[in-house]
């Protein structure tokens, strides 16, 4: 777990992991191949479960913990969410959603299994869909590397060449996670507005936060020698950029429409799901957003990741920041015109986001930048854009993640961070429940937390 994670913060994290629980992680599919083009088979969780491998009851291994399976199966924590993904389908909520959508048994419905299990085209004899989101959903089909990855002469590079997914690379990890924690073009890996209307929770994701909650390993000296230390700031920033690119790519592609309607999944939920008033004097239920040049009353594209990416770009890639902000405004304006214009603008904005992901991943992030990004998030250019629930949830997760990255890097002490928790908790409380979102309270709490963090620099 990340250092000093607050009680209120963890409550939100558990809520967001419920989203992950109902969305899972990707598994690839038929014909998965390694770098050499060889087809690989999913061998199943049981193949990793020996007591000499990852199936011990205690983490006392000399090189790795060796109790990773137990952590993956932990029944009561966010860390065990992936192992529970399949079982959730058979619960009351899963069956209600499937019945509403006419999917039949959700435990065998392709629309559900794409994320609630590991969708493997080539399956070994020990593979079970009932295992949910298993080891290979993240680490890749193991037939090419399971027998060699623990050998004395084995290296991470050799394992990757044999088909292991290089999750130490931020862009690769983000792409893997986003397949279900946001969506992909593959069947069974996209939560439409209809699915949410049937009862599925809203999708939300933050790469570093979710990675921390799903970490079943220790970052000791051996891990650092093989893969390097996790850079939380870089993970966060790359995750924001990749999320923007993924959203725009899907919107511009086949997922952008539902019949004669736009696919409302891409739009800001609370812009439509507000109370309706009919009285002599109007009750304004929305705020103008300076980042969205659209007519009043028009549903806006969900820009939670765009807002965070803009803050990161201003600090870590100022040469690209102006282009990204201009493309972002142009995209929102194009949505107000027609879909053809919006698709073209989405393509340009996706390219800008991709360029930022490349810049961040190439080493453009430095730990001390976290202070500056916190200032940007709570500053005069960004804070006025926190007019809706989704963007505010993403912002408080960002402040929490950035504060923890400063603690991990030694730039802020654990004690000093603990003193800021009250304000972080207040911000979490303001977004605890969508219908009770309090934008003024949120901005006040976020600003106070940011000022306190800045004072520690």
VOPAGU-2260 file (C-alpha; in pm, 1 decimal, decimal comma):
REM VOPAGU-2260
SITE   aa  ch    i         X         Y         Z
SITE  UNK   A    0       0,0       0,0       0,0
SITE  UNK   A    1     110,9     356,3     -53,6
SITE  UNK   A    2     240,8     539,8     248,8
SITE  UNK   A    3      -8,8     722,2     463,7
SITE  UNK   A    4    -317,0     640,0     260,2
SITE  UNK   A    5    -603,6     803,2     447,3
SITE  UNK   A    6    -913,3     625,9     572,9
SITE  UNK   A    7   -1138,5     837,6     355,2
SITE  UNK   A    8    -901,3     793,4      64,0
SITE  UNK   A    9    -902,4     419,4     105,5
SITE  UNK   A   10   -1281,3     420,0     120,3
SITE  UNK   A   11   -1284,1     582,1    -221,3
SITE  UNK   A   12   -1016,4     342,8    -341,4
SITE  UNK   A   13   -1231,4      48,3    -239,6
SITE  UNK   A   14   -1521,6     203,3    -426,4
SITE  UNK   A   15   -1306,1     247,4    -733,7
SITE  UNK   A   16   -1177,0    -106,0    -700,9
SITE  UNK   A   17   -1539,6    -215,6    -712,3
SITE  UNK   A   18   -1534,3     -60,2   -1056,9
SITE  UNK   A   19   -1221,9    -259,3   -1131,3
SITE  UNK   A   20   -1391,8    -566,9    -988,4
SITE  UNK   A   21   -1672,1    -531,1   -1234,9
SITE  UNK   A   22   -1432,0    -454,7   -1516,0
SITE  UNK   A   23   -1123,0    -664,2   -1449,4
SITE  UNK   A   24    -813,5    -657,2   -1666,0
SITE  UNK   A   25    -742,5    -770,6   -2018,1
SITE  UNK   A   26    -621,6   -1106,8   -2124,0
SITE  UNK   A   27    -537,6   -1071,2   -2490,4
SITE  UNK   A   28    -721,3   -1340,2   -2682,9
SITE  UNK   A   29    -671,9   -1605,2   -2944,7
SITE  UNK   A   30    -344,3   -1609,2   -3126,3
SITE  UNK   A   31    -141,0   -1413,3   -2869,7
SITE  UNK   A   32     220,6   -1419,1   -2984,3
SITE  UNK   A   33     552,7   -1326,0   -2830,5
SITE  UNK   A   34     819,6   -1101,5   -2979,7
SITE  UNK   A   35     936,2   -1383,3   -3206,4
SITE  UNK   A   36     584,4   -1444,8   -3335,5
SITE  UNK   A   37     532,0   -1778,1   -3160,0
SITE  UNK   A   38     178,0   -1846,1   -3043,8
SITE  UNK   A   39     143,3   -1867,1   -2665,7
SITE  UNK   A   40     -98,4   -2057,1   -2444,8
SITE  UNK   A   41    -260,2   -1949,1   -2118,5
SITE  UNK   A   42    -161,1   -2215,4   -1867,1
SITE  UNK   A   43    -384,0   -2102,1   -1579,1
SITE  UNK   A   44    -343,3   -1977,8   -1223,9
SITE  UNK   A   45    -288,3   -2329,5   -1088,4
SITE  UNK   A   46      34,9   -2349,8   -1284,0
SITE  UNK   A   47     178,6   -2070,6   -1069,6
SITE  UNK   A   48      48,6   -2205,9    -738,7
SITE  UNK   A   49     316,3   -2450,6    -625,0
SITE  UNK   A   50     467,7   -2396,9    -281,5
SITE  UNK   A   51     809,0   -2358,2    -444,0
SITE  UNK   A   52     668,4   -2090,6    -675,3
SITE  UNK   A   53     401,8   -1834,5    -578,9
SITE  UNK   A   54     172,6   -2047,1    -363,3
SITE  UNK   A   55     325,0   -2023,8     -16,4
SITE  UNK   A   56     118,8   -1917,1     284,5
SITE  UNK   A   57     392,5   -1680,2     402,0
SITE  UNK   A   58     605,3   -1434,2     209,5
SITE  UNK   A   59     944,5   -1571,9     304,8
SITE  UNK   A   60    1101,5   -1641,1     -34,6
SITE  UNK   A   61    1465,0   -1546,7     -91,5
SITE  UNK   A   62    1414,1   -1368,4    -423,3
SITE  UNK   A   63    1040,1   -1298,0    -444,8
SITE  UNK   A   64     779,2   -1322,1    -170,6
SITE  UNK   A   65     632,1   -1651,1    -302,3
SITE  UNK   A   66     295,0   -1581,2    -135,6
SITE  UNK   A   67     171,2   -1378,7    -433,9
SITE  UNK   A   68    -120,3   -1614,3    -497,9
SITE  UNK   A   69    -246,7   -1571,3    -143,1
SITE  UNK   A   70    -231,7   -1194,6    -180,9
SITE  UNK   A   71    -416,5   -1220,2    -513,0
SITE  UNK   A   72    -685,5   -1430,9    -342,8
SITE  UNK   A   73    -717,7   -1215,8     -28,2
SITE  UNK   A   74   -1097,4   -1207,5      18,0
SITE  UNK   A   75   -1144,2    -879,6     201,9
SITE  UNK   A   76    -904,4    -625,6      50,3
SITE  UNK   A   77    -871,6    -436,3    -278,6
SITE  UNK   A   78    -564,9    -649,3    -348,1
SITE  UNK   A   79    -788,6    -952,4    -396,9
SITE  UNK   A   80   -1033,0    -782,6    -632,5
SITE  UNK   A   81    -904,5    -949,6    -949,2
SITE  UNK   A   82    -954,8   -1298,3    -807,6
SITE  UNK   A   83   -1315,2   -1206,7    -719,7
SITE  UNK   A   84   -1399,6   -1067,7   -1063,7
SITE  UNK   A   85   -1564,0   -1384,2   -1197,2
SITE  UNK   A   86   -1756,2   -1462,1    -876,9
SITE  UNK   A   87   -1914,7   -1116,6    -887,8
SITE  UNK   A   88   -2095,8   -1212,6   -1207,0
SITE  UNK   A   89   -2301,9   -1473,4   -1023,0
SITE  UNK   A   90   -2410,5   -1230,8    -753,1
SITE  UNK   A   91   -2740,9   -1045,6    -737,4
SITE  UNK   A   92   -2614,9    -734,4    -911,1
SITE  UNK   A   93   -2440,7    -925,3   -1189,9
SITE  UNK   A   94   -2749,1   -1133,7   -1264,6
SITE  UNK   A   95   -2974,7    -827,6   -1256,7
SITE  UNK   A   96   -2754,0    -648,6   -1508,7
SITE  UNK   A   97   -2743,0    -952,6   -1736,8
SITE  UNK   A   98   -3120,2   -1002,0   -1716,0
SITE  UNK   A   99   -3187,4    -637,2   -1800,4
SITE  UNK   A  100   -2961,5    -657,5   -2105,4
SITE  UNK   A  101   -3084,5    -999,7   -2213,7
SITE  UNK   A  102   -2739,6   -1156,9   -2184,9
SITE  UNK   A  103   -2847,6   -1481,3   -2025,6
SITE  UNK   A  104   -2614,6   -1632,1   -1766,9
SITE  UNK   A  105   -2352,6   -1363,1   -1694,7
SITE  UNK   A  106   -2093,0   -1626,6   -1604,7
SITE  UNK   A  107   -2090,6   -1739,9   -1966,9
SITE  UNK   A  108   -2178,6   -1413,7   -2144,9
SITE  UNK   A  109   -1897,9   -1288,1   -2374,2
SITE  UNK   A  110   -1995,3    -929,4   -2292,9
SITE  UNK   A  111   -1897,4    -997,2   -1930,0
SITE  UNK   A  112   -1612,5   -1246,1   -1959,4
SITE  UNK   A  113   -1391,4   -1013,1   -2161,3
SITE  UNK   A  114   -1303,8    -836,8   -1836,6
SITE  UNK   A  115   -1433,3   -1055,3   -1555,6
SITE  UNK   A  116   -1212,5   -1343,0   -1659,9
SITE  UNK   A  117    -894,1   -1392,7   -1859,9
SITE  UNK   A  118   -1010,9   -1420,7   -2222,5
SITE  UNK   A  119    -769,2   -1678,8   -2355,3
SITE  UNK   A  120    -793,3   -1824,2   -2702,8
SITE  UNK   A  121    -543,6   -2104,1   -2644,7
SITE  UNK   A  122    -595,0   -2264,7   -2303,6
SITE  UNK   A  123    -387,6   -2517,3   -2117,1
SITE  UNK   A  124    -546,3   -2802,9   -1923,7
SITE  UNK   A  125    -515,6   -2613,4   -1593,9
SITE  UNK   A  126    -676,3   -2292,7   -1719,1
SITE  UNK   A  127   -1011,4   -2207,0   -1558,2
SITE  UNK   A  128   -1226,3   -1910,9   -1655,7
SITE  UNK   A  129   -1365,5   -1925,3   -1301,2
SITE  UNK   A  130   -1029,6   -1804,1   -1170,8
SITE  UNK   A  131   -1132,2   -1456,6   -1279,0
SITE  UNK   A  132    -862,7   -1207,1   -1367,7
SITE  UNK   A  133    -563,6   -1433,0   -1320,4
SITE  UNK   A  134    -187,2   -1393,1   -1329,2
SITE  UNK   A  135    -167,1   -1410,5   -1708,1
SITE  UNK   A  136    -426,4   -1139,6   -1758,6
SITE  UNK   A  137    -155,9    -893,6   -1654,5
SITE  UNK   A  138     169,2   -1082,6   -1707,5
SITE  UNK   A  139      79,8   -1241,2   -2041,9
SITE  UNK   A  140      25,8   -1601,3   -2156,7
SITE  UNK   A  141     287,2   -1805,3   -1976,1
SITE  UNK   A  142     355,1   -2111,7   -2188,6
SITE  UNK   A  143     669,4   -1957,0   -2330,9
SITE  UNK   A  144     826,5   -1845,4   -2005,1
SITE  UNK   A  145     676,1   -2031,5   -1709,6
SITE  UNK   A  146     938,7   -2308,3   -1716,7
SITE  UNK   A  147    1233,6   -2072,8   -1745,1
SITE  UNK   A  148    1153,4   -1744,5   -1572,4
SITE  UNK   A  149    1279,5   -1865,0   -1234,6
SITE  UNK   A  150    1607,5   -2012,4   -1359,2
SITE  UNK   A  151    1933,1   -1874,1   -1221,3
SITE  UNK   A  152    2035,0   -1742,3   -1561,7
SITE  UNK   A  153    1692,1   -1595,9   -1641,9
SITE  UNK   A  154    1657,5   -1223,3   -1699,0
SITE  UNK   A  155    1360,8    -994,7   -1729,8
SITE  UNK   A  156    1455,7    -919,9   -2090,5
SITE  UNK   A  157    1459,9   -1291,0   -2173,7
SITE  UNK   A  158    1123,5   -1342,2   -2008,8
SITE  UNK   A  159     975,5   -1056,8   -2211,3
SITE  UNK   A  160    1119,2   -1204,0   -2530,0
SITE  UNK   A  161     946,2   -1531,2   -2439,1
SITE  UNK   A  162     606,4   -1363,9   -2404,4
SITE  UNK   A  163     593,8   -1202,7   -2060,8
SITE  UNK   A  164     429,2    -859,6   -2060,5
SITE  UNK   A  165     681,3    -588,3   -1957,4
SITE  UNK   A  166     467,6    -416,2   -1695,5
SITE  UNK   A  167     769,9    -218,3   -1577,5
SITE  UNK   A  168     725,1      -0,3   -1887,1
SITE  UNK   A  169     466,0     265,4   -1796,7
SITE  UNK   A  170     300,5     279,5   -2138,3
SITE  UNK   A  171     270,2     -97,8   -2159,1
SITE  UNK   A  172     120,7    -117,6   -1811,1
SITE  UNK   A  173    -122,1     162,0   -1884,1
SITE  UNK   A  174    -236,0      -4,4   -2206,5
SITE  UNK   A  175    -291,0    -338,5   -2031,8
SITE  UNK   A  176    -487,6    -185,7   -1745,6
SITE  UNK   A  177    -693,4      48,8   -1961,8
SITE  UNK   A  178    -828,1    -238,1   -2171,5
SITE  UNK   A  179   -1081,5    -302,4   -1898,2
SITE  UNK   A  180   -1038,8     -16,4   -1655,1
SITE  UNK   A  181   -1146,7     213,8   -1935,2
SITE  UNK   A  182   -1226,3      -5,4   -2235,9
SITE  UNK   A  183   -1092,1    -142,4   -2560,0
SITE  UNK   A  184   -1223,6    -208,9   -2909,4
SITE  UNK   A  185   -1233,6    -583,9   -2843,2
SITE  UNK   A  186   -1560,7    -760,3   -2771,1
SITE  UNK   A  187   -1645,4    -777,9   -2403,6
SITE  UNK   A  188   -1412,2    -497,2   -2302,7
SITE  UNK   A  189   -1627,2    -188,2   -2320,3
SITE  UNK   A  190   -1888,8     -76,5   -2066,1
SITE  UNK   A  191   -2153,5     110,0   -2263,9
SITE  UNK   A  192   -2402,7     358,0   -2125,1
SITE  UNK   A  193   -2667,3      84,8   -2154,9
SITE  UNK   A  194   -2460,2    -144,8   -1933,5
SITE  UNK   A  195   -2420,2     130,7   -1676,2
SITE  UNK   A  196   -2791,8     207,7   -1695,0
SITE  UNK   A  197   -2853,2    -158,8   -1614,9
SITE  UNK   A  198   -2653,7    -122,0   -1292,6
SITE  UNK   A  199   -2280,9    -135,6   -1371,8
SITE  UNK   A  200   -2076,2     124,5   -1181,8
SITE  UNK   A  201   -1908,2     415,9   -1353,5
SITE  UNK   A  202   -1559,9     347,6   -1486,6
SITE  UNK   A  203   -1275,1     540,0   -1326,9
SITE  UNK   A  204    -902,0     476,2   -1323,5
SITE  UNK   A  205    -570,8     613,1   -1203,1
SITE  UNK   A  206    -266,4     405,1   -1295,6
SITE  UNK   A  207     -36,0     458,7    -998,1
SITE  UNK   A  208    -311,1     428,7    -737,8
SITE  UNK   A  209    -454,7     109,9    -882,3
SITE  UNK   A  210    -106,4     -34,1    -937,5
SITE  UNK   A  211     -24,7      20,3    -570,1
SITE  UNK   A  212    -339,1    -158,1    -457,2
SITE  UNK   A  213    -266,8    -455,1    -684,5
SITE  UNK   A  214     104,3    -485,2    -603,8
SITE  UNK   A  215     168,1    -837,4    -475,8
SITE  UNK   A  216     546,0    -798,0    -465,3
SITE  UNK   A  217     810,6    -614,5    -265,7
SITE  UNK   A  218    1034,8    -360,8    -433,6
SITE  UNK   A  219    1356,5    -482,6    -274,1
SITE  UNK   A  220    1710,2    -453,8    -407,3
SITE  UNK   A  221    1667,1    -755,1    -633,1
SITE  UNK   A  222    1351,9    -611,0    -788,3
SITE  UNK   A  223    1523,9    -277,6    -842,5
SITE  UNK   A  224    1820,0    -450,1   -1008,5
SITE  UNK   A  225    1595,8    -640,3   -1247,8
SITE  UNK   A  226    1331,1    -380,5   -1327,6
SITE  UNK   A  227    1419,0     -54,7   -1156,4
SITE  UNK   A  228    1222,1     126,7    -889,5
SITE  UNK   A  229     863,2     223,6    -958,8
SITE  UNK   A  230     838,3     592,0   -1040,4
SITE  UNK   A  231     495,4     687,9    -907,9
SITE  UNK   A  232     500,7    1032,5   -1064,7
SITE  UNK   A  233     582,2     891,2   -1406,9
SITE  UNK   A  234     316,6     618,9   -1373,8
SITE  UNK   A  235      54,9     876,1   -1280,7
SITE  UNK   A  236     140,6    1112,7   -1565,9
SITE  UNK   A  237     171,9     842,2   -1832,0
SITE  UNK   A  238    -155,4     690,8   -1711,2
SITE  UNK   A  239    -334,8    1022,8   -1756,9
SITE  UNK   A  240    -197,4    1065,4   -2109,1
SITE  UNK   A  241    -280,0     709,8   -2212,7
SITE  UNK   A  242    -632,1     738,9   -2070,9
SITE  UNK   A  243    -697,0    1049,9   -2280,3
SITE  UNK   A  244    -560,6     881,6   -2591,4
SITE  UNK   A  245    -766,9     566,8   -2530,0
SITE  UNK   A  246   -1089,1     760,5   -2472,0
SITE  UNK   A  247   -1049,7     964,4   -2788,5
SITE  UNK   A  248    -948,9     666,0   -3001,8
SITE  UNK   A  249   -1253,8     469,0   -2893,1
SITE  UNK   A  250   -1481,7     770,9   -2935,2
SITE  UNK   A  251   -1357,9     831,4   -3288,6
SITE  UNK   A  252   -1388,9     463,0   -3376,6
SITE  UNK   A  253   -1670,3     213,7   -3367,3
SITE  UNK   A  254   -1756,4     274,8   -3002,7
SITE  UNK   A  255   -1860,9     635,5   -3052,8
SITE  UNK   A  256   -2226,1     578,5   -3137,3
SITE  UNK   A  257   -2517,1     366,8   -3016,0
SITE  UNK   A  258   -2780,7     348,6   -3284,1
SITE  UNK   A  259   -2877,5     701,1   -3380,3
SITE  UNK   A  260   -2743,9     836,7   -3049,3
SITE  UNK   A  261   -2390,2     918,9   -2944,7
SITE  UNK   A  262   -2246,0     665,8   -2698,1
SITE  UNK   A  263   -2313,1     849,4   -2373,6
SITE  UNK   A  264   -2042,9     653,5   -2191,2
SITE  UNK   A  265   -1793,5     914,9   -2310,8
SITE  UNK   A  266   -1981,3    1208,9   -2165,1
SITE  UNK   A  267   -1984,2    1359,0   -1818,5
SITE  UNK   A  268   -2247,5    1165,6   -1622,2
SITE  UNK   A  269   -2346,5    1444,5   -1383,9
SITE  UNK   A  270   -2402,4    1691,2   -1666,5
SITE  UNK   A  271   -2727,5    1505,3   -1737,5
SITE  UNK   A  272   -2794,7    1320,5   -1411,8
SITE  UNK   A  273   -2898,5    1624,6   -1210,2
SITE  UNK   A  274   -3219,4    1720,6   -1037,9
SITE  UNK   A  275   -3484,7    1879,8   -1258,9
SITE  UNK   A  276   -3663,5    2188,5   -1129,5
SITE  UNK   A  277   -3986,7    2349,7   -1252,7
SITE  UNK   A  278   -4048,2    2673,4   -1065,4
SITE  UNK   A  279   -4096,4    3046,3   -1115,1
SITE  UNK   A  280   -3729,2    3123,8   -1061,0
SITE  UNK   A  281   -3482,2    2885,1   -1217,7
SITE  UNK   A  282   -3238,1    2681,7   -1011,3
SITE  UNK   A  283   -2912,5    2660,1   -1200,8
SITE  UNK   A  284   -2772,4    2309,9   -1153,6
SITE  UNK   A  285   -2446,8    2342,0   -1347,0
SITE  UNK   A  286   -2135,4    2558,7   -1359,2
SITE  UNK   A  287   -1966,4    2708,0   -1662,1
SITE  UNK   A  288   -1637,7    2533,6   -1735,3
SITE  UNK   A  289   -1359,8    2742,1   -1893,7
SITE  UNK   A  290   -1205,3    2434,8   -2053,7
SITE  UNK   A  291   -1517,9    2344,2   -2247,3
SITE  UNK   A  292   -1620,3    2600,8   -2512,4
SITE  UNK   A  293   -1963,9    2447,4   -2570,9
SITE  UNK   A  294   -2314,7    2596,4   -2557,0
SITE  UNK   A  295   -2491,2    2597,6   -2220,5
SITE  UNK   A  296   -2690,9    2282,9   -2159,6
SITE  UNK   A  297   -2492,6    2063,5   -2397,7
SITE  UNK   A  298   -2357,1    1738,5   -2243,6
SITE  UNK   A  299   -1977,0    1770,9   -2226,3
SITE  UNK   A  300   -1722,8    1502,7   -2303,9
SITE  UNK   A  301   -1580,6    1362,1   -1978,7
SITE  UNK   A  302   -1250,8    1550,0   -1950,0
SITE  UNK   A  303   -1127,3    1428,9   -1608,9
SITE  UNK   A  304    -802,0    1293,6   -1752,3
SITE  UNK   A  305    -759,5    1590,2   -1987,3
SITE  UNK   A  306    -759,1    1825,5   -1689,1
SITE  UNK   A  307    -491,6    1625,5   -1506,0
SITE  UNK   A  308    -286,0    1586,5   -1822,6
SITE  UNK   A  309    -294,0    1959,4   -1881,7
SITE  UNK   A  310    -152,1    2018,5   -1533,0
SITE  UNK   A  311     123,6    1760,8   -1585,7
SITE  UNK   A  312     213,8    1897,0   -1927,7
SITE  UNK   A  313     254,5    2253,0   -1801,0
SITE  UNK   A  314     527,8    2131,2   -1567,6
SITE  UNK   A  315     693,9    1834,6   -1737,5
SITE  UNK   A  316     647,3    1912,4   -2107,9
SITE  UNK   A  317     584,0    2286,6   -2146,8
SITE  UNK   A  318     676,4    2270,2   -2513,5
SITE  UNK   A  319     377,8    2041,2   -2575,5
SITE  UNK   A  320     138,9    2191,7   -2321,5
SITE  UNK   A  321      11,2    2473,5   -2543,2
SITE  UNK   A  322     -61,0    2235,1   -2828,3
SITE  UNK   A  323    -246,1    1997,4   -2597,9
SITE  UNK   A  324    -461,6    2270,9   -2442,8
SITE  UNK   A  325    -545,3    2414,6   -2784,9
SITE  UNK   A  326    -636,7    2071,6   -2921,7
SITE  UNK   A  327    -845,7    2002,8   -2612,4
SITE  UNK   A  328   -1051,4    2319,6   -2652,7
SITE  UNK   A  329   -1086,5    2255,9   -3025,0
SITE  UNK   A  330   -1217,8    1906,9   -2955,6
SITE  UNK   A  331   -1485,0    2029,9   -2713,9
SITE  UNK   A  332   -1587,0    2301,2   -2962,6
SITE  UNK   A  333   -1607,1    2046,4   -3245,2
SITE  UNK   A  334   -1847,4    1829,6   -3045,4
SITE  UNK   A  335   -2088,5    2123,7   -3053,0
SITE  UNK   A  336   -2082,4    2120,2   -3434,7
SITE  UNK   A  337   -2109,9    1766,5   -3571,4
SITE  UNK   A  338   -1961,1    1420,1   -3535,8
SITE  UNK   A  339   -1737,1    1448,5   -3842,0
SITE  UNK   A  340   -1567,3    1754,8   -3695,2
SITE  UNK   A  341   -1550,7    1593,0   -3352,1
SITE  UNK   A  342   -1384,8    1276,9   -3485,3
SITE  UNK   A  343   -1121,0    1480,1   -3670,4
SITE  UNK   A  344   -1052,0    1690,1   -3360,6
SITE  UNK   A  345   -1038,6    1375,2   -3145,9
SITE  UNK   A  346    -765,1    1238,8   -3370,3
SITE  UNK   A  347    -554,7    1550,4   -3328,8
SITE  UNK   A  348    -602,4    1554,4   -2952,1
SITE  UNK   A  349    -518,0    1183,2   -2928,1
SITE  UNK   A  350    -190,7    1252,6   -3108,8
SITE  UNK   A  351    -110,9    1530,7   -2863,0
SITE  UNK   A  352    -181,7    1299,8   -2568,7
SITE  UNK   A  353      36,6    1028,7   -2722,3
SITE  UNK   A  354     322,1    1275,8   -2761,7
SITE  UNK   A  355     292,6    1363,7   -2393,8
SITE  UNK   A  356     293,5     996,0   -2292,6
SITE  UNK   A  357     613,6     948,4   -2494,1
SITE  UNK   A  358     772,9    1253,9   -2335,2
SITE  UNK   A  359     685,1    1146,0   -1982,2
SITE  UNK   A  360     794,1     785,3   -2035,1
SITE  UNK   A  361    1124,5     891,4   -2191,7
SITE  UNK   A  362    1236,5    1044,5   -1865,3
SITE  UNK   A  363    1068,5    1381,1   -1873,3
SITE  UNK   A  364     936,4    1334,8   -1518,8
SITE  UNK   A  365    1152,0    1420,3   -1217,1
SITE  UNK   A  366    1040,5    1359,8    -859,5
SITE  UNK   A  367    1059,5    1723,4    -757,8
SITE  UNK   A  368     808,5    1809,5   -1029,3
SITE  UNK   A  369     535,2    1670,0    -807,5
SITE  UNK   A  370     535,9    1994,7    -606,5
SITE  UNK   A  371     485,4    2201,0    -921,1
SITE  UNK   A  372     211,5    1972,6   -1055,8
SITE  UNK   A  373      23,5    1997,4    -726,4
SITE  UNK   A  374      40,0    2377,0    -757,4
SITE  UNK   A  375     -92,0    2357,5   -1112,6
SITE  UNK   A  376    -382,5    2130,7   -1018,5
SITE  UNK   A  377    -498,2    2371,4    -750,5
SITE  UNK   A  378    -395,2    2685,0    -941,3
SITE  UNK   A  379    -597,9    2949,0   -1119,0
SITE  UNK   A  380    -574,2    2786,3   -1463,1
SITE  UNK   A  381    -684,9    2435,0   -1363,2
SITE  UNK   A  382    -899,6    2456,2   -1047,6
SITE  UNK   A  383   -1190,8    2641,5   -1216,4
SITE  UNK   A  384   -1234,0    2333,6   -1436,9
SITE  UNK   A  385   -1341,7    2121,2   -1137,3
SITE  UNK   A  386   -1710,4    2182,9   -1199,3
SITE  UNK   A  387   -1818,1    1820,3   -1215,8
SITE  UNK   A  388   -1787,5    1506,5   -1009,7
SITE  UNK   A  389   -1566,6    1301,6   -1242,0
SITE  UNK   A  390   -1292,4    1561,2   -1273,8
SITE  UNK   A  391   -1292,1    1623,1    -900,6
SITE  UNK   A  392   -1253,6    1253,1    -818,1
SITE  UNK   A  393    -954,8    1236,6   -1051,2
SITE  UNK   A  394    -805,3    1549,5    -892,3
SITE  UNK   A  395    -816,5    1428,6    -532,9
SITE  UNK   A  396    -669,8    1093,7    -637,4
SITE  UNK   A  397    -393,0    1289,9    -809,0
SITE  UNK   A  398    -314,4    1502,7    -503,2
SITE  UNK   A  399    -310,7    1189,4    -288,0
SITE  UNK   A  400     -85,5    1004,5    -533,7
SITE  UNK   A  401     152,7    1297,8    -576,9
SITE  UNK   A  402     180,8    1347,5    -201,5
SITE  UNK   A  403     264,3     981,5    -156,1
SITE  UNK   A  404     522,5     998,7    -435,3
SITE  UNK   A  405     690,6    1285,4    -247,8
SITE  UNK   A  406     697,1    1074,0      67,7
SITE  UNK   A  407     837,0     771,9    -116,8
SITE  UNK   A  408    1109,9     984,9    -273,1
SITE  UNK   A  409    1208,8    1130,6      64,3
SITE  UNK   A  410    1110,6    1486,7     -24,9
SITE  UNK   A  411     830,9    1492,4     235,7
SITE  UNK   A  412     836,3    1313,2     569,9
SITE  UNK   A  413     564,5    1071,9     678,3
SITE  UNK   A  414     481,4    1300,5     970,1
SITE  UNK   A  415     446,1    1609,2     751,8
SITE  UNK   A  416     222,5    1421,1     508,5
SITE  UNK   A  417       4,7    1303,0     796,4
SITE  UNK   A  418     -63,2    1665,1     885,5
SITE  UNK   A  419    -215,0    1723,8     542,0
SITE  UNK   A  420    -449,7    1425,7     561,9
SITE  UNK   A  421    -737,8    1625,5     710,6
SITE  UNK   A  422    -764,6    1840,6     398,2
SITE  UNK   A  423    -722,2    1541,7     166,3
SITE  UNK   A  424    -995,9    1363,3     359,6
SITE  UNK   A  425   -1223,3    1667,4     325,8
SITE  UNK   A  426   -1172,4    1661,2     -50,4
SITE  UNK   A  427   -1252,5    1289,9     -59,7
SITE  UNK   A  428   -1564,5    1351,8     148,4
SITE  UNK   A  429   -1685,7    1612,7    -101,5
SITE  UNK   A  430   -1682,2    1346,8    -377,1
SITE  UNK   A  431   -1789,7    1051,5    -163,5
SITE  UNK   A  432   -2126,7    1026,5    -335,2
SITE  UNK   A  433   -2206,1    1158,1    -686,8
SITE  UNK   A  434   -2544,9    1301,5    -597,6
SITE  UNK   A  435   -2397,6    1483,0    -299,5
SITE  UNK   A  436   -2102,0    1639,9    -480,9
SITE  UNK   A  437   -2010,2    1976,9    -330,1
SITE  UNK   A  438   -1784,3    2166,5    -573,7
SITE  UNK   A  439   -1716,1    2466,7    -346,7
SITE  UNK   A  440   -1619,0    2244,8     -52,1
SITE  UNK   A  441   -1407,8    2032,9    -282,1
SITE  UNK   A  442   -1213,1    2323,7    -428,5
SITE  UNK   A  443   -1159,9    2468,3     -81,5
SITE  UNK   A  444   -1024,3    2142,2      60,5
SITE  UNK   A  445    -811,4    2070,3    -244,8
SITE  UNK   A  446    -664,5    2419,2    -238,9
SITE  UNK   A  447    -581,1    2393,5     129,9
SITE  UNK   A  448    -409,7    2057,3      81,5
SITE  UNK   A  449    -212,0    2192,3    -214,5
SITE  UNK   A  450     -94,0    2498,2     -20,7
SITE  UNK   A  451      19,4    2277,9     266,5
SITE  UNK   A  452     209,9    2050,4      29,7
SITE  UNK   A  453     370,6    2351,1    -136,8
SITE  UNK   A  454     486,4    2482,5     199,2
SITE  UNK   A  455     694,3    2167,4     244,3
SITE  UNK   A  456     908,6    2225,1     -63,2
